[in-house]
Amino acid sequence: MIRVHILALMMIVGKEGEHIGLFVMEGERLSKWAKNALFNGVFGTDNEIVFVSEGVPENDSRFAVQAGPILVKDNSAQSLKLKSDQQERRIVVGISEEGRAIFLVIFDPNSLFIGPNLSDLPSVLKMFEEKSGIKFKDALNLDGGTASAFYSPDVSLAELSPIGSFFCVK
C-alpha cells in the first residue's frame, strides 16, 4: 500500500473562509457533511488506505474532505448534468485499481488557466486512462480555475487568485 501523508490542509471554503462540507484532519471532524448536488464526494485516508466515496465515509477517517463532483465511480465514468459550466483548469484525484491516490492537473497547453468543462472531465479521464494505462476505480474533482495550483518536481502552476489550502503529499 502507498502511504499518503497529508502535511497541509485542503478544504473547500466559502466567501467568508468557512468550511463547506465535511472536513476531517488527524481524526478530528472540523465540519460536518453538507448535502450538495455538486460536492457529492469525499477524498480521504483511513490509516494506509486512500479512498473516494459518495457521501459520508462509513469508517473513521484520519483525513477527509468533501469536494466534487464524483467523476468515476466503481470504474464507471459518471454523466454530469450541470446548470452552468466553464472551461477551467481542473485538479482531480483518482484512486487507481491498485489503491494509489493520483493527483492530476488538467489544463489547455496554450493557457495555464483554461481547461475542460467540468461536464467533460469524465471523458477526459477515460482518454488519460487509454494513453497512460492507469485505470481509475474512483475519481473526484477537487477544485479548479484561478484558485488552484499544482507543484511537483516536473510541473509548477501558480494560482491567479488566493488559495486557502493545499494538499502536500510525500
trRosetta pair geometry for C-beta under 8 A, 3 or more apart (Angstrom, degrees):
i j d omega theta_ij theta_ji phi_ij phi_ji
1 48 4.5 87 118 143 142 120
1 49 6.7 -66 -149 -80 139 59
1 99 6.2 -53 -126 110 81 135
2 48 7.6 160 79 -179 34 89
2 50 7.3 -27 79 -2 101 121
2 99 7.1 175 22 110 94 86
2 100 4.9 66 4 -115 146 82
2 101 7.0 -140 92 21 133 77
3 48 5.3 -57 -98 -129 75 91
4 45 5.3 -147 66 -87 119 148
4 50 5.4 66 -5 -73 143 121
4 101 5.6 28 -82 27 142 137
4 169 5.9 -44 -151 -133 85 105
5 168 7.7 -41 106 106 85 80
5 169 6.6 134 60 -144 66 49
5 170 5.2 -24 54 45 123 89
6 9 7.8 59 161 -94 111 33
6 10 7.8 -109 -153 11 114 98
6 25 7.6 -127 108 -134 136 80
6 45 7.0 -172 -25 21 115 133
6 62 8.0 166 22 117 122 101
6 63 4.7 104 8 -98 155 167
6 167 6.6 -68 -131 -144 85 76
6 168 7.0 102 -164 57 42 68
6 169 7.4 -18 -93 -87 48 68
7 168 3.7 -61 57 85 108 121
7 169 7.6 -161 5 -67 99 22
7 170 6.7 56 -35 -9 131 108
8 165 6.5 -176 142 -168 96 82
8 166 4.9 25 94 71 131 88
8 167 7.1 174 70 -134 85 13
8 168 4.5 71 16 -1 99 116
9 25 6.5 -35 -104 -96 96 138
9 164 8.0 -59 105 129 111 84
9 165 4.1 -69 102 -149 87 135
9 166 7.4 78 72 47 48 47
10 65 5.7 -71 95 -47 86 173
10 142 7.1 -18 161 -171 135 125
10 165 4.8 -180 -104 117 34 110
10 166 6.0 -48 -79 139 90 12
10 167 4.5 -18 -37 -55 141 77
11 19 5.4 -59 171 -121 138 88
11 20 7.8 145 160 36 90 66
11 23 4.9 14 -119 -113 122 135
11 65 5.6 -140 -104 -135 59 119
11 164 6.7 -69 65 107 84 124
11 165 5.4 54 22 34 74 152
12 19 7.3 78 72 -163 63 58
12 20 4.5 -67 109 59 102 106
12 21 6.1 29 57 36 121 112
12 39 6.4 -123 42 -114 171 142
12 65 7.2 135 -7 173 83 104
12 66 6.6 -77 24 87 124 77
12 67 5.8 153 -43 -98 123 75
12 143 7.3 180 -97 -85 85 101
13 17 5.4 -10 179 -148 132 35
13 18 6.4 145 -154 67 80 30
13 19 6.4 -52 -102 -97 69 33
13 20 6.4 164 -119 -4 16 93
13 164 4.6 54 13 -9 142 174
13 165 7.6 119 -23 2 120 107
14 17 7.1 -51 68 18 67 16
14 18 5.0 -6 37 55 111 86
14 20 5.3 117 -48 -59 87 108
17 164 6.8 162 -135 -119 76 130
18 31 7.9 121 169 -99 83 148
19 23 4.7 -104 -149 3 139 141
19 30 6.3 141 -47 115 161 102
19 31 3.7 -169 95 -8 143 158
20 31 7.9 67 38 125 5 154
20 34 6.5 -86 178 42 62 147
20 36 7.6 45 163 -52 104 162
20 39 6.7 151 129 -14 109 172
20 66 7.2 -116 111 84 68 115
21 31 6.8 91 98 113 24 118
21 32 7.9 -90 -164 100 34 43
21 33 6.3 6 -161 -143 76 39
21 34 4.4 -107 -93 31 64 99
21 36 6.4 -79 -77 9 120 135
21 39 5.3 -125 -48 132 156 141
21 65 7.8 84 100 -179 107 56
21 66 3.1 -100 138 73 131 144
21 67 7.7 -178 79 -54 149 36
22 29 7.6 -57 -153 -146 80 96
22 31 6.5 -170 -129 95 21 78
22 32 6.4 -35 -93 165 67 24
22 33 4.4 4 -57 -82 109 62
22 34 7.3 -158 -28 5 64 68
22 42 5.9 -20 75 -107 138 118
22 56 6.6 154 -77 -110 150 76
22 64 5.8 -34 137 121 116 110
22 65 6.9 169 99 -148 78 23
22 66 4.0 108 41 -38 83 110
23 29 7.6 117 81 -162 52 54
23 30 4.7 -47 98 65 102 104
23 31 4.6 41 31 39 100 97
23 64 7.2 -173 -140 92 23 68
23 65 5.6 24 -113 -113 71 71
23 66 7.0 -83 -55 12 64 86
24 27 6.8 -7 175 -135 107 12
24 28 6.7 163 -157 77 67 36
24 29 5.1 -31 -100 -98 88 58
24 30 6.8 173 -99 10 29 80
24 44 6.9 29 56 -125 118 127
24 61 5.0 108 85 85 152 109
24 62 7.5 143 128 117 113 19
24 63 6.0 171 96 -147 86 25
24 64 4.1 36 35 39 114 91
24 65 7.6 -134 33 -58 66 51
25 28 5.9 -26 69 59 68 89
25 30 6.0 21 13 -21 102 125
25 63 6.1 27 -116 -116 45 79
26 62 6.4 -12 -127 -174 28 77
26 63 7.3 23 -45 -72 36 80
27 60 6.7 26 -138 163 91 108
27 61 7.3 -177 -105 96 51 46
27 62 5.5 -31 -57 -125 76 51
29 32 6.9 47 165 -82 122 57
31 34 7.9 -22 148 -28 108 106
33 42 7.9 -56 -107 -69 102 127
33 55 7.1 37 -156 -170 147 60
33 56 4.6 -75 -57 -78 156 101
33 66 6.4 137 -125 -75 63 140
34 39 7.3 32 77 85 96 127
34 66 6.9 153 36 105 82 168
36 39 4.2 20 90 50 133 91
36 40 6.6 -138 86 -65 69 60
36 66 7.6 101 37 156 125 130
36 68 7.2 168 99 39 105 141
37 40 6.5 -14 -172 -59 26 113
38 68 5.4 152 143 96 52 114
38 69 5.7 -92 -163 -60 50 92
38 82 7.7 62 -105 -118 102 101
39 66 5.3 68 160 148 115 99
39 67 5.8 -85 -140 -159 90 17
39 68 4.1 161 -130 25 31 114
39 69 7.5 -110 -85 -80 21 52
40 54 6.2 -3 146 -147 93 83
40 55 7.4 -21 -179 -56 71 56
40 68 4.5 107 28 -125 60 154
40 69 5.5 23 30 -134 105 75
40 70 5.7 -76 88 -6 101 97
41 52 5.8 3 179 -176 125 94
41 53 6.7 157 -157 81 74 39
41 54 5.7 -48 -102 -101 74 52
41 66 7.2 149 87 -153 39 59
41 67 6.2 -34 77 74 88 65
41 68 4.6 136 22 -90 87 90
41 69 6.7 100 -4 -172 110 36
41 70 4.2 128 -60 -67 132 89
41 140 4.5 -147 107 -120 146 121
42 51 7.8 21 100 105 90 93
42 52 7.0 162 81 -154 49 49
42 53 5.0 -13 56 58 100 88
42 54 7.9 174 15 -94 82 8
42 55 7.3 -51 -6 89 113 22
42 56 7.1 70 -28 -122 150 26
42 57 5.6 -113 93 -41 149 95
42 61 8.0 -125 154 -56 131 164
42 64 5.2 4 -179 -171 118 105
42 65 6.8 157 -152 76 70 33
42 66 5.4 -38 -94 -95 79 58
42 67 7.5 119 -110 24 30 69
42 140 7.8 -107 66 -110 14 164
43 50 7.6 -1 -173 -177 83 95
43 51 7.4 176 -148 91 45 49
43 52 5.4 -19 -96 -99 70 77
43 64 7.2 167 86 -147 40 56
43 65 5.8 -14 59 58 85 86
43 67 6.3 -7 3 30 104 119
43 93 5.1 60 -119 70 149 148
43 101 7.7 93 -167 -132 114 125
43 140 5.3 -152 -57 60 103 147
43 142 6.9 -25 0 -93 148 99
44 50 7.3 179 98 -151 36 59
44 51 5.8 -15 65 60 77 88
44 53 7.4 -27 28 13 109 107
44 57 5.9 -70 46 -47 149 152
44 61 4.3 -31 170 -150 142 142
44 62 7.6 150 176 54 95 61
44 63 5.4 -178 -148 98 75 61
44 64 3.3 -13 -93 -98 132 76
44 65 6.9 159 -75 13 79 56
45 48 7.7 -24 -172 -142 106 9
45 49 6.7 158 -154 83 65 45
45 50 5.0 -32 -96 -99 85 66
45 51 7.3 152 -94 16 35 76
45 61 6.7 108 69 -163 39 91
45 62 5.4 -40 95 56 89 105
45 63 5.0 26 38 49 94 98
45 64 7.8 -155 25 -66 49 64
45 101 8.0 -64 -77 -39 104 143
46 49 5.2 -16 63 64 85 100
46 51 6.9 9 5 4 102 122
46 57 7.4 -176 -55 166 122 145
46 59 4.9 30 -118 106 155 134
46 60 7.0 118 -129 85 105 52
46 61 5.3 -82 -79 -114 82 59
46 62 6.3 151 -116 0 33 86
47 62 6.6 129 -53 -24 33 128
49 99 6.6 -66 -138 -167 75 123
50 95 6.1 -169 107 -111 98 107
50 99 6.8 135 47 173 83 74
50 100 7.4 35 45 -166 131 21
50 101 4.2 -76 139 -48 166 111
51 57 7.0 110 89 -117 135 122
51 95 6.4 14 -130 -86 32 157
51 138 7.4 29 -170 59 59 148
52 70 6.9 136 155 -124 120 96
52 93 6.8 166 -74 100 118 102
52 94 7.9 -48 -21 -138 144 31
52 95 5.3 -153 3 -10 101 121
52 138 3.9 -164 62 128 117 127
52 139 6.6 157 10 -87 172 7
52 140 4.6 -174 -138 -26 129 117
53 56 7.8 -30 111 109 129 16
53 57 5.0 128 39 -93 156 74
53 58 7.7 -157 -147 -3 158 77
53 138 7.8 4 -67 -173 33 164
54 70 5.8 -35 -90 -46 93 155
54 73 6.6 19 -46 -121 122 133
57 61 5.3 74 69 -46 154 120
57 64 5.9 -125 1 -113 134 149
61 64 4.0 63 103 -36 161 115
67 140 5.7 102 85 154 107 118
67 141 6.5 -142 144 94 106 59
67 142 5.0 -10 176 -128 164 47
67 143 7.1 -81 -143 -48 128 69
68 140 6.4 -64 -100 -160 47 95
68 141 6.1 38 158 58 23 93
69 78 7.1 -125 135 97 114 144
69 80 5.8 143 71 -114 151 118
69 118 7.3 95 23 167 105 117
69 140 7.7 -136 119 -147 28 66
69 141 5.8 34 44 27 50 118
70 73 5.3 41 153 -60 132 107
70 78 5.7 87 106 -14 85 159
70 138 7.2 -51 -155 -166 104 93
70 139 7.4 120 -168 82 61 52
70 140 5.6 -39 -110 -102 56 77
70 141 8.0 -131 -75 11 12 79
71 77 7.0 -31 159 -144 70 69
71 78 5.9 -153 -166 35 22 106
71 80 7.7 -30 -113 -47 64 125
71 92 6.6 -21 11 -140 154 124
71 121 5.1 -79 -123 117 131 113
71 122 4.9 -173 -173 -82 82 75
71 125 5.9 110 140 -9 130 151
71 139 4.4 -48 68 97 108 102
71 140 6.4 -178 9 -95 90 19
71 141 5.8 105 -43 -36 113 84
72 75 7.0 -3 175 -130 107 13
72 76 6.7 157 -159 74 68 34
72 77 5.6 -37 -101 -97 80 49
72 78 6.6 -149 -85 -8 25 87
72 94 6.9 31 41 -128 131 99
72 122 6.4 143 -65 -131 72 87
72 125 6.0 -119 -41 112 123 152
72 136 4.8 88 80 109 160 121
72 137 7.4 138 125 109 115 23
72 138 5.6 177 96 -147 85 28
72 139 3.9 54 29 23 104 98
73 76 5.8 -31 70 62 67 88
73 78 5.8 59 4 -60 103 111
73 138 5.9 30 -114 -119 43 86
74 137 6.9 -12 -121 -179 27 75
74 138 7.1 25 -40 -76 36 86
75 97 7.7 37 -88 -88 108 101
75 135 7.0 8 -126 166 97 111
75 136 7.4 160 -111 95 51 56
75 137 5.7 -36 -59 -130 74 49
77 122 3.7 118 -169 173 102 114
77 123 6.6 80 -172 -69 155 49
77 125 6.8 167 -108 69 105 110
77 126 5.5 -39 -63 -52 141 118
78 122 5.5 -152 52 -88 59 144
79 122 7.3 -93 -82 40 31 160
80 118 6.4 -108 133 126 157 87
80 119 4.4 -151 87 -122 110 67
80 121 7.4 37 2 43 148 95
80 122 6.7 163 -10 -10 104 118
81 119 7.4 59 -95 -120 22 120
82 85 4.7 102 88 -62 134 103
82 118 6.0 68 -35 79 162 118
82 119 5.3 -133 14 -62 114 108
85 117 4.4 50 152 -163 122 109
85 118 5.3 -133 -138 36 99 93
85 119 5.2 -41 -115 -6 159 107
86 117 6.8 167 85 -118 13 73
86 118 7.7 41 46 -12 53 96
86 145 7.7 47 90 -92 124 107
87 108 7.6 31 166 -33 119 126
87 114 5.2 22 131 -164 108 90
87 115 6.2 -178 179 70 73 37
87 116 6.5 -75 -134 -165 77 12
87 117 5.7 -50 -81 -63 62 63
88 113 7.4 -44 -149 165 61 67
88 114 6.9 -77 -113 -134 22 40
88 115 5.6 -20 104 46 33 93
88 118 7.5 10 40 -52 107 85
88 144 4.3 102 119 142 119 116
88 145 4.1 -35 -158 -77 134 69
88 146 7.9 -90 -146 -22 106 59
89 105 6.7 1 178 -176 104 94
89 106 7.0 164 -161 81 56 53
89 107 4.2 -5 -116 -93 93 107
89 112 6.7 5 -77 155 139 54
89 113 5.4 -85 -18 -148 116 34
89 114 6.8 37 -48 37 73 7
89 115 4.4 110 -101 -16 34 123
89 144 5.5 -179 91 -160 54 81
89 145 6.4 177 49 -59 78 11
89 146 8.0 106 33 -67 112 34
89 148 5.7 -153 100 69 110 128
89 157 7.3 -172 -169 164 155 146
90 104 7.9 11 105 107 90 93
90 105 7.2 162 84 -156 50 48
90 106 4.5 -9 59 55 99 103
90 107 7.5 -179 24 -65 62 64
90 115 5.1 -136 -3 105 84 150
90 116 6.5 -37 -7 52 133 87
90 118 7.2 145 -99 -101 128 65
90 121 6.0 -158 -180 -101 171 122
90 141 6.3 -65 -164 -137 111 99
90 143 7.9 166 -154 94 50 38
90 144 4.2 -23 -105 -99 52 126
90 148 7.7 15 -140 91 14 177
91 103 7.1 -10 -171 -170 89 95
91 104 7.3 161 -155 85 44 53
91 105 5.6 -17 -101 -103 71 73
91 106 7.9 -170 -75 18 25 75
91 141 7.6 99 77 -167 55 61
91 142 4.5 -59 105 64 99 110
91 143 4.9 7 46 58 118 76
91 144 6.0 -167 10 -75 73 62
91 148 5.0 -165 -22 -159 120 132
91 150 6.6 177 -105 -70 108 109
92 103 7.4 155 83 -156 49 49
92 104 4.6 -13 61 60 98 102
92 105 7.9 173 21 -84 74 26
92 106 6.5 26 0 -8 117 115
92 121 6.8 163 -82 -167 136 126
92 125 7.0 -137 156 -85 164 115
92 139 5.8 15 175 -180 114 109
92 140 6.9 162 -157 82 70 40
92 141 5.7 -43 -102 -105 80 49
92 142 6.4 180 -102 3 22 89
93 101 5.8 -16 -169 -166 109 97
93 102 7.1 147 -158 74 56 44
93 103 5.5 -25 -100 -98 75 67
93 104 7.6 175 -86 18 27 76
93 139 6.9 179 94 -149 44 64
93 140 5.5 -8 60 58 89 90
93 142 5.7 73 -10 -48 96 118
94 101 7.6 146 77 -156 42 47
94 102 4.8 -22 64 62 92 99
94 104 6.6 30 -2 -6 108 118
94 125 6.8 151 -85 -147 135 125
94 134 7.7 107 104 135 140 119
94 136 4.0 -75 -168 -116 121 125
94 138 7.1 170 -155 93 58 47
94 139 3.9 -18 -104 -101 82 100
94 140 7.9 173 -83 19 43 58
95 99 6.6 -12 -177 -139 98 35
95 100 7.2 160 -154 75 54 36
95 101 6.1 -27 -98 -95 69 58
95 102 7.7 168 -91 17 19 80
95 136 6.5 95 61 -157 48 78
95 137 5.2 -52 98 57 95 100
95 138 4.7 16 40 55 112 89
95 139 7.1 -156 17 -73 65 52
96 99 6.7 -46 73 25 78 19
96 100 4.5 7 31 50 119 88
96 102 5.9 71 -41 -15 102 120
96 134 5.7 -72 -115 -169 114 97
96 135 6.6 94 -155 72 73 54
96 136 6.3 -68 -100 -102 43 50
96 137 6.8 64 143 -1 16 91
97 135 4.9 20 -23 83 118 105
97 136 7.6 -157 -38 -127 71 8
97 137 5.3 127 -92 -50 53 99
101 169 7.5 -143 92 -120 123 152
102 134 6.6 51 -36 167 173 151
102 136 7.7 -114 47 -95 121 98
103 150 7.6 177 139 -133 117 108
103 167 6.9 -173 -94 84 148 143
103 169 7.1 172 -10 10 134 146
104 125 8.0 152 53 -107 163 88
104 128 7.1 0 -128 -145 156 166
105 148 7.5 161 -129 142 105 121
105 150 4.0 -80 -55 -39 148 165
105 155 6.9 -171 44 135 133 151
105 157 6.1 178 161 29 161 150
106 115 5.1 108 115 -161 78 136
106 116 6.2 -27 133 14 126 105
106 121 7.2 146 59 -122 159 89
106 124 6.0 78 -156 145 153 145
107 111 7.3 -122 170 95 103 59
107 112 5.7 26 155 -155 154 41
107 113 7.2 11 -144 -48 125 6
107 114 6.6 103 -163 75 82 42
107 115 4.3 -80 -112 -77 47 105
107 157 7.2 155 -5 -127 155 154
108 111 4.9 20 80 49 116 80
108 112 7.9 -118 65 -66 70 15
108 114 4.4 -14 20 92 128 94
108 115 5.7 -157 -21 -91 74 44
110 114 7.7 -25 78 60 82 121
111 114 4.1 37 90 22 123 109
112 157 5.7 -175 -172 -138 119 104
113 145 7.3 30 -170 -167 89 41
113 146 5.9 18 -147 -89 124 73
113 160 6.1 19 -102 -27 137 137
115 144 6.9 -110 51 -156 132 121
116 120 4.2 -117 176 82 120 120
116 121 5.9 154 94 -72 129 62
116 124 5.2 -140 -13 -52 166 147
117 120 4.6 89 60 3 85 105
117 121 7.7 -121 97 -28 52 76
118 121 5.8 -27 -164 -12 41 118
118 141 6.5 20 -145 -108 98 166
118 144 7.4 -166 -85 31 94 157
120 123 5.7 -62 -169 48 64 106
120 124 5.7 69 134 -29 85 105
121 124 5.3 -55 -140 37 36 115
121 125 6.2 39 160 -22 68 102
121 141 6.1 51 124 -78 174 114
122 125 5.8 -54 -151 34 31 111
122 126 6.7 33 151 -20 63 103
122 139 8.0 154 -111 73 66 124
123 126 5.4 -47 -149 32 39 115
123 127 6.7 43 150 -19 65 99
124 127 5.7 -51 -154 34 34 112
124 128 6.5 39 146 -21 64 103
125 128 5.3 -49 -149 34 37 116
125 129 6.4 43 150 -23 66 100
125 136 6.2 -39 170 19 124 147
125 139 5.6 179 -137 66 160 171
126 129 5.5 -47 -150 31 34 116
126 130 6.6 36 152 -19 64 102
127 130 5.7 -53 -151 34 34 112
127 131 6.4 22 155 -10 66 110
128 131 6.0 -65 -146 44 29 104
128 132 5.6 1 167 2 70 120
128 134 7.3 -34 137 63 92 102
129 132 6.4 -67 -127 50 20 93
129 133 7.6 85 -178 -89 53 2
129 134 6.1 -108 -122 80 62 59
129 135 5.4 63 -149 -104 118 53
129 136 6.4 -106 -82 4 119 87
136 139 4.7 9 169 -45 150 110
141 144 7.0 -38 -173 -26 108 115
142 167 7.9 -56 -160 -18 159 130
143 147 6.8 -87 171 98 125 87
143 148 4.8 168 113 -93 106 109
144 148 5.3 -31 -130 -26 20 150
145 148 6.0 113 58 -3 49 106
146 159 6.5 87 160 -172 58 74
146 160 3.7 -65 -160 58 102 114
146 161 4.6 66 121 7 111 99
147 159 5.8 30 -139 -155 33 123
147 160 7.6 -80 -60 57 43 73
147 161 4.8 -47 -75 78 83 99
147 162 6.8 -2 -125 81 98 39
147 163 5.5 146 -175 -91 76 68
147 164 7.9 25 178 -4 122 79
148 157 7.8 2 115 115 82 118
148 159 6.3 162 65 -104 22 92
148 163 7.1 102 -102 -100 21 120
149 157 5.9 -179 -154 97 55 75
149 158 5.8 -10 -124 -147 110 28
149 159 4.3 -68 -57 -43 104 88
149 163 5.7 -87 2 -39 113 155
149 166 7.2 -44 68 -105 111 107
150 155 5.9 -10 117 116 108 118
150 156 7.7 -168 95 -136 65 22
150 157 4.6 27 47 44 88 110
151 155 7.3 -161 -136 97 24 69
151 156 5.4 26 -120 -118 75 71
151 157 7.5 -142 -65 37 54 59
152 155 4.9 33 45 44 100 84
152 156 7.7 -144 40 -65 52 56
159 162 6.9 91 117 -124 141 12
159 163 4.9 -164 -57 -35 165 108
163 166 6.7 63 130 -63 134 81
